[in-house]
Amino acid sequence: MCSPEPINCYPVLVNILSNTFLRLFNSTARFRVWSQLFYTGENPELKNYIFFGLFTYLLVLAAGLPPLFAMSSVEDHKVKS
């Protein structure tokens, strides 16, 4: 029932337990569980969106770091360390 990869055993176990509990309560419904590790489709628009989003975030982060170092130097100068 399980392949050698442990990532596949958990969904199978959940499927078995869920269907067992449903049978115990005389239900006709059944669960079907599957796992897919990663989305396999290639979408260039999504890649561009993620790239420019991360690039913008890094630009904002880079713009905020120099004042942090400058304030630290000013504090050091004030306390004459």
N, C-alpha and C positions, 0 to 999 in steps of 0.2 A: 504493500500500500504506500509505503514511503520510499522515495528515492534516497540515494546515499547522502544527498545534501540535507542538512537539518532544517533549512529554511522551508522545505516543502512539508515537513511532518506536522507542523502546527496547524496549518489550514485543514489538513486531512483529519487531525484529531478533533478540531472544532466541528467539522462536518459530521463525524461519527457521533460525537456526544450530543450535538443538537438534534440530529435525527433520532437518536435513541430516546431522548427526553420527549420529543414529539410523539413517538410511538407509545411511550408510557402513558401519555395523556390522551390517547386515542385520536390523535389528529391525523388528517390526511395530507397535510402540508409537508413539504420536504425542503431542506436547505441544500443548496449546491454551492460549494466553496471552491475557489481556484486562486492561485497566486501567480502574479506576473511581476518579476522583480523591477523592471524598468520599462518605461514607455519606449517602444522601439521605433516609432515613426520619426522621420527627419522633417523638421519644420524650420526653414531658414528664418521665417518671420519671428518665431519664438526665440531662436538663438540671437537675433539682432536685438530683440526687446530685452533679453536678459543681459547681453553684453553692454548695451547703452545704459541700462539701469544700474548695473554694477559700476560702470565707468563714471556715471554721474555721482554715485555715492562716494566713490574714491576721491573725486575732485572736491566734493564738499568736505570730506574728512581731511584731505591734504591742505585745504584752505584754513581749517581750524587748528591744525597742529602748531604752526609757527607762533601764533600768539600765546599758546600754552607755554612754549619754551621761553618766550620773551618775558612773560609774567614771572616765571620761576627765576630768571636772572635778575629782574627788578626786585623781587623779594629778597634774594641773596644780597643784593647791593644795599637794601634798606637795613638789614640786620648786620651788615658788614661781616659776612661770613667768608 
